Amino acid sequence: MTACTKSTVLLKPNVPANLMQPCQSFNKLDDGTGKVITLWAVDTVAKGNECAAKVEAWIEIGKALR
């Protein structure tokens, strides 16, 4: 009788490069005028949404590895 002749190969998930980048820092609000606040808010929301999408993607990768 012989032992197992094949071993299981651990496959690493292919992680997209954009998920390996840190989230962008939020800019500080330098001025209280309407235009500056609006541009700052749009930029901040976009960066927050991008970071949230990365977190969700990592959660899905983690669930798939269970």
Biotite code that builds the C-alpha atoms (Angstrom):
import biotite.structure as struc

atoms = struc.array([
    struc.Atom([0.000, 0.000, 0.000], chain_id="A", res_id=1, res_name="MET", atom_name="CA", element="C"),
    struc.Atom([1.215, 3.499, -0.799], chain_id="A", res_id=2, res_name="THR", atom_name="CA", element="C"),
    struc.Atom([0.364, 6.888, 0.550], chain_id="A", res_id=3, res_name="ALA", atom_name="CA", element="C"),
    struc.Atom([-1.243, 9.601, -1.512], chain_id="A", res_id=4, res_name="CYS", atom_name="CA", element="C"),
    struc.Atom([0.831, 10.325, -4.579], chain_id="A", res_id=5, res_name="THR", atom_name="CA", element="C"),
    struc.Atom([-0.669, 13.695, -5.410], chain_id="A", res_id=6, res_name="LYS", atom_name="CA", element="C"),
    struc.Atom([-0.742, 16.737, -3.213], chain_id="A", res_id=7, res_name="SER", atom_name="CA", element="C"),
    struc.Atom([-3.273, 19.500, -3.335], chain_id="A", res_id=8, res_name="THR", atom_name="CA", element="C"),
    struc.Atom([-1.997, 22.721, -4.841], chain_id="A", res_id=9, res_name="VAL", atom_name="CA", element="C"),
    struc.Atom([-3.088, 25.898, -3.111], chain_id="A", res_id=10, res_name="LEU", atom_name="CA", element="C"),
    struc.Atom([-4.308, 28.377, -5.691], chain_id="A", res_id=11, res_name="LEU", atom_name="CA", element="C"),
    struc.Atom([-4.052, 32.026, -4.775], chain_id="A", res_id=12, res_name="LYS", atom_name="CA", element="C"),
    struc.Atom([-6.836, 34.284, -5.997], chain_id="A", res_id=13, res_name="PRO", atom_name="CA", element="C"),
    struc.Atom([-5.919, 36.706, -8.750], chain_id="A", res_id=14, res_name="ASN", atom_name="CA", element="C"),
    struc.Atom([-6.311, 40.081, -7.026], chain_id="A", res_id=15, res_name="VAL", atom_name="CA", element="C"),
    struc.Atom([-6.808, 43.037, -9.376], chain_id="A", res_id=16, res_name="PRO", atom_name="CA", element="C"),
    struc.Atom([-4.033, 45.628, -9.161], chain_id="A", res_id=17, res_name="ALA", atom_name="CA", element="C"),
    struc.Atom([-6.428, 48.439, -8.227], chain_id="A", res_id=18, res_name="ASN", atom_name="CA", element="C"),
    struc.Atom([-7.358, 46.582, -5.032], chain_id="A", res_id=19, res_name="LEU", atom_name="CA", element="C"),
    struc.Atom([-3.720, 46.560, -3.979], chain_id="A", res_id=20, res_name="MET", atom_name="CA", element="C"),
    struc.Atom([-3.562, 50.366, -3.939], chain_id="A", res_id=21, res_name="GLN", atom_name="CA", element="C"),
    struc.Atom([-4.364, 52.272, -0.729], chain_id="A", res_id=22, res_name="PRO", atom_name="CA", element="C"),
    struc.Atom([-7.424, 54.490, -0.593], chain_id="A", res_id=23, res_name="CYS", atom_name="CA", element="C"),
    struc.Atom([-6.820, 58.101, -1.527], chain_id="A", res_id=24, res_name="GLN", atom_name="CA", element="C"),
    struc.Atom([-6.636, 60.645, 1.286], chain_id="A", res_id=25, res_name="SER", atom_name="CA", element="C"),
    struc.Atom([-9.383, 63.217, 1.557], chain_id="A", res_id=26, res_name="PHE", atom_name="CA", element="C"),
    struc.Atom([-8.434, 66.813, 0.839], chain_id="A", res_id=27, res_name="ASN", atom_name="CA", element="C"),
    struc.Atom([-8.854, 69.447, 3.525], chain_id="A", res_id=28, res_name="LYS", atom_name="CA", element="C"),
    struc.Atom([-11.480, 72.096, 2.989], chain_id="A", res_id=29, res_name="LEU", atom_name="CA", element="C"),
    struc.Atom([-9.517, 75.334, 2.623], chain_id="A", res_id=30, res_name="ASP", atom_name="CA", element="C"),
    struc.Atom([-12.303, 77.804, 1.889], chain_id="A", res_id=31, res_name="ASP", atom_name="CA", element="C"),
    struc.Atom([-15.937, 78.243, 2.822], chain_id="A", res_id=32, res_name="GLY", atom_name="CA", element="C"),
    struc.Atom([-17.244, 79.532, -0.498], chain_id="A", res_id=33, res_name="THR", atom_name="CA", element="C"),
    struc.Atom([-19.969, 77.619, -2.293], chain_id="A", res_id=34, res_name="GLY", atom_name="CA", element="C"),
    struc.Atom([-17.878, 76.661, -5.314], chain_id="A", res_id=35, res_name="LYS", atom_name="CA", element="C"),
    struc.Atom([-14.967, 75.375, -3.222], chain_id="A", res_id=36, res_name="VAL", atom_name="CA", element="C"),
    struc.Atom([-17.284, 73.431, -0.904], chain_id="A", res_id=37, res_name="ILE", atom_name="CA", element="C"),
    struc.Atom([-19.096, 71.866, -3.868], chain_id="A", res_id=38, res_name="THR", atom_name="CA", element="C"),
    struc.Atom([-15.878, 70.763, -5.580], chain_id="A", res_id=39, res_name="LEU", atom_name="CA", element="C"),
    struc.Atom([-14.497, 69.446, -2.290], chain_id="A", res_id=40, res_name="TRP", atom_name="CA", element="C"),
    struc.Atom([-17.708, 67.516, -1.567], chain_id="A", res_id=41, res_name="ALA", atom_name="CA", element="C"),
    struc.Atom([-17.791, 65.926, -5.030], chain_id="A", res_id=42, res_name="VAL", atom_name="CA", element="C"),
    struc.Atom([-14.126, 64.891, -4.735], chain_id="A", res_id=43, res_name="ASP", atom_name="CA", element="C"),
    struc.Atom([-14.602, 63.553, -1.199], chain_id="A", res_id=44, res_name="THR", atom_name="CA", element="C"),
    struc.Atom([-17.676, 61.500, -2.112], chain_id="A", res_id=45, res_name="VAL", atom_name="CA", element="C"),
    struc.Atom([-15.926, 60.057, -5.179], chain_id="A", res_id=46, res_name="ALA", atom_name="CA", element="C"),
    struc.Atom([-12.883, 59.027, -3.117], chain_id="A", res_id=47, res_name="LYS", atom_name="CA", element="C"),
    struc.Atom([-15.114, 57.572, -0.403], chain_id="A", res_id=48, res_name="GLY", atom_name="CA", element="C"),
    struc.Atom([-17.141, 55.570, -2.919], chain_id="A", res_id=49, res_name="ASN", atom_name="CA", element="C"),
    struc.Atom([-13.984, 54.224, -4.563], chain_id="A", res_id=50, res_name="GLU", atom_name="CA", element="C"),
    struc.Atom([-12.593, 53.148, -1.200], chain_id="A", res_id=51, res_name="CYS", atom_name="CA", element="C"),
    struc.Atom([-15.903, 51.538, -0.215], chain_id="A", res_id=52, res_name="ALA", atom_name="CA", element="C"),
    struc.Atom([-15.888, 49.568, -3.480], chain_id="A", res_id=53, res_name="ALA", atom_name="CA", element="C"),
    struc.Atom([-12.381, 48.286, -2.684], chain_id="A", res_id=54, res_name="LYS", atom_name="CA", element="C"),
    struc.Atom([-13.480, 47.202, 0.783], chain_id="A", res_id=55, res_name="VAL", atom_name="CA", element="C"),
    struc.Atom([-16.501, 45.393, -0.672], chain_id="A", res_id=56, res_name="GLU", atom_name="CA", element="C"),
    struc.Atom([-14.271, 43.633, -3.209], chain_id="A", res_id=57, res_name="ALA", atom_name="CA", element="C"),
    struc.Atom([-11.934, 42.441, -0.437], chain_id="A", res_id=58, res_name="TRP", atom_name="CA", element="C"),
    struc.Atom([-14.935, 41.198, 1.555], chain_id="A", res_id=59, res_name="ILE", atom_name="CA", element="C"),
    struc.Atom([-16.091, 39.182, -1.461], chain_id="A", res_id=60, res_name="GLU", atom_name="CA", element="C"),
    struc.Atom([-12.588, 37.738, -1.912], chain_id="A", res_id=61, res_name="ILE", atom_name="CA", element="C"),
    struc.Atom([-12.552, 36.797, 1.767], chain_id="A", res_id=62, res_name="GLY", atom_name="CA", element="C"),
    struc.Atom([-15.945, 35.081, 1.492], chain_id="A", res_id=63, res_name="LYS", atom_name="CA", element="C"),
    struc.Atom([-14.785, 33.145, -1.573], chain_id="A", res_id=64, res_name="ALA", atom_name="CA", element="C"),
    struc.Atom([-11.757, 31.826, 0.323], chain_id="A", res_id=65, res_name="LEU", atom_name="CA", element="C"),
    struc.Atom([-13.836, 30.325, 3.144], chain_id="A", res_id=66, res_name="ARG", atom_name="CA", element="C"),
])
